Amino acid sequence: ADQGQDGLLRASSKEAKAWEIFVIEPLSDGRVAIKSSTGQMKYLSAEGGGGGLLRCNRTSCKGWEQFELIPLQQGGRYGIKGPNKQFLCAEN
């Protein structure tokens, strides 16, 4: 999570170092919260409830900060659904 850009997420690193590591917190209803593992350890949020930017800039976990991990058949891989029930994607 790029803390210099208000927690904006981007796929731009070739290695998983401190800024590329996240903490997955299970929630009681089966969903998860995703938190940055460095700095202020802020929660990942789907801005506007989904359909737009993702940022690690929230100090608490509410609706926009709750995600579903969907197991896929490709061994150990997951899709991630946002609060709007749509899958997260990495756009070119």
PAKOL-338583 format. One line per 4 residues: their letters; for each residue z, x, y of C-alpha. Coordinates in Angstrom, 1 decimal. Last residue first. Example, Ala and Ser with C-alpha at 12.3 -4.5 7.8 and 13.67 -1.06 7.14 Angstrom:
PAKOL-338583
SA> 7.1,13.7,-1.1 | 7.8,12.3,-4.5
END
This chain:
PAKOL-338583
NEAC> -17.1,-3.5,-2.6 | -14.6,-6.2,-3.4 | -11.5,-5.7,-5.6 | -10.6,-9.2,-6.9
LFQK> -7.5,-11.4,-7.1 | -8.0,-14.5,-9.3 | -7.6,-17.9,-7.8 | -4.6,-20.2,-8.4
NPGK> -4.0,-20.5,-4.6 | -0.7,-18.6,-5.0 | -2.6,-15.7,-6.4 | -3.8,-15.1,-9.9
IGYR> -3.8,-11.6,-11.4 | -6.1,-10.8,-14.4 | -4.5,-8.5,-17.0 | -5.6,-5.7,-19.3
GGQQ> -3.5,-4.4,-22.1 | -6.2,-4.8,-24.8 | -9.4,-6.5,-23.6 | -8.5,-10.1,-24.6
LPIL> -7.0,-10.8,-21.1 | -3.3,-11.5,-20.3 | -3.0,-13.5,-17.1 | -0.3,-12.2,-14.7
EFQE> 0.6,-14.9,-12.2 | 1.5,-14.2,-8.6 | 4.3,-15.1,-6.2 | 4.4,-13.6,-2.7
WGKC> 2.7,-16.5,-0.9 | 5.4,-18.9,-2.2 | 8.5,-16.9,-1.1 | 9.6,-13.4,-2.0
STRN> 11.4,-11.6,0.9 | 10.8,-8.6,3.1 | 7.1,-9.2,3.4 | 4.6,-6.5,4.4
CRLL> 2.7,-5.4,1.2 | -0.6,-7.0,2.3 | -3.4,-8.9,0.6 | -6.2,-10.3,2.7
GGGG> -8.0,-13.6,2.2 | -8.4,-16.5,-0.2 | -4.7,-16.8,-0.8 | -1.6,-18.5,0.5
GEAS> -2.4,-17.7,4.2 | -2.1,-14.0,3.5 | -1.5,-13.3,-0.2 | 1.7,-11.3,0.0
LYKM> 2.8,-8.1,-1.8 | 6.5,-7.6,-1.3 | 8.0,-4.8,0.7 | 9.6,-1.6,-0.7
QGTS> 10.6,-0.2,2.8 | 9.0,3.2,2.0 | 8.0,3.5,-1.6 | 7.6,1.3,-4.7
SKIA> 5.6,-1.5,-3.1 | 6.5,-4.9,-4.5 | 4.8,-7.3,-6.8 | 6.5,-10.7,-7.5
VRGD> 5.9,-12.3,-10.8 | 5.3,-15.7,-12.3 | 7.0,-16.9,-15.5 | 9.2,-19.6,-13.8
SLPE> 12.3,-17.3,-13.5 | 10.5,-14.5,-11.7 | 9.6,-11.2,-13.2 | 9.6,-8.3,-10.7
IVFI> 6.6,-5.9,-11.0 | 7.1,-2.7,-9.0 | 4.1,-0.9,-7.6 | 2.7,2.6,-7.6
EWAK> -0.2,3.7,-5.4 | 1.8,4.9,-2.4 | 3.9,7.2,-4.6 | 0.9,8.8,-6.5
AEKS> -1.6,7.0,-8.7 | -4.6,9.2,-8.4 | -8.2,8.7,-7.3 | -7.2,6.8,-4.2
SARL> -9.2,4.2,-2.1 | -8.5,0.7,-3.5 | -7.1,-1.0,-0.4 | -4.0,-3.0,0.3
LGDQ> -2.9,-3.6,3.9 | 0.8,-2.9,4.4 | 0.7,-3.1,8.2 | -2.1,-0.5,8.4
GQDA> 0.2,2.6,8.4 | 2.1,1.2,5.4 | -1.1,1.5,3.3 | 0.0,0.0,0.0
END
